[in-house]
Amino acid sequence: MPAPTNRFLKACRGEPTDTTPVWFMRQAGRYLPEYRALRAKMDMLSMVRTPEIAAEVTLQPVRRLGVDAAIVFADILLPLLPMGAPFRFAQGEGPVFDDPIRGLADIERLRVDLGDELDYVGRTLELVAKELPQDVALIGFAGAPFTLAAYLIEGGHSRNFARVKELMWGDEAAWRLLMEKLAEVCLTYLRMQLRHGAQVVQLFDSWVGCLSPEDYARYVLPYSAAILGGLRRDGALSIHFGTDTATLLPLMAKASASVLGVDWRLPLDSARGILPAGLPLQGNLDPLLLLAPPEVALEGVRRTLRAARGGPHIFNTGHGLVPETPPDLVKRVVDLVHEEGRS
Ligand code: CP3
């Protein structure tokens, strides 16, 4: 097992570090030729369900980039399979649920007992933990209840989340049952990952930025807080992430994760101004800056490091790397963060 003292874990605890730790959301995936070589032989879900392959894919960016953390190769949608909500990844469209949730009866049918159906994720974590150098941390993750509900109800990606909002405002009892079930499954799943070698877990609430602060506080916060509060009581480290959350961050902080993710729409010094002092922040380079000329991208990295100076910081992009990202530039970003990060 990696020692619990590496710079990423220290930053999660708000402790001083030798330099700024760095990793990237979607650091494993299609922008890496070594990922595409494996993916050419297997679909994404088969890769995830084969622990030896998933472990290899998890380690690919660690070897190539020198990042301070690995994130297990899995997907936020996996727990929906044992819940009884099957989906597929359609070429060019992302996830598709052929039978989206329409109301209370569908929600009542959802199961909350995961059984042993996600054990392959635990096995992948064990394999990765054995291989990781001491100074690289291992991150597990899950989708947050709102973002999972959005996929279940919309049946796939959505532009304006109209159906989610319709159910949320239109049938509060059904909404609360759905969020309770998702929160229970999330907490069980994250605890399983922590037992199998994850040292920190990230809760992805990728699409929650479509809500007003009032709706976030009423319809979402209690459920994210149940998960993150449960983890805090366990003594586990957690990261709470969303996009387009500039107006939601003070409420998200109440859910009590160890670290709060911020996207590029809000500079980190501005974020610190509205958040509790000393709260570790993760982010927040625009991932599309990595498609800009390298000197423009690297200037963005320096700007992010300067804006982060007021407190504990984990460098990351504000959302996942896109498939067009040049891997060599990502490596230059890691090196620059380590050279110019806070000492
Ligand atoms: O490297 C890592 O970050 C770990 C692996 C990881 C994946 N998905 C692998 C994946 C993580 C952390 C996720 C999280 C995830 N999955 C999120 C939250 C993060 C975010 O981007 O906001 C969401 C919303 C999903 C749902 C999902 N999975 C979508 C929308 C898609 C299709 C979009 C696309 O890029 O094609 C996936 C598939 C998926 N998950 C891929 C990967 C590498 C692409 C699979 C492939 O075709 O090879």
Boltz pocket constraint, residues with backbone or C-beta under 6 A from the ligand:
constraints:
  - pocket:
      binder: B
      contacts: [[A, 24], [A, 25], [A, 26], [A, 27], [A, 28], [A, 29], [A, 30], [A, 39], [A, 44], [A, 71], [A, 72], [A, 73], [A, 74], [A, 75], [A, 76], [A, 77], [A, 89], [A, 93], [A, 94], [A, 95], [A, 141], [A, 204], [A, 206], [A, 319], [A, 320]]
      max_distance: 6.0
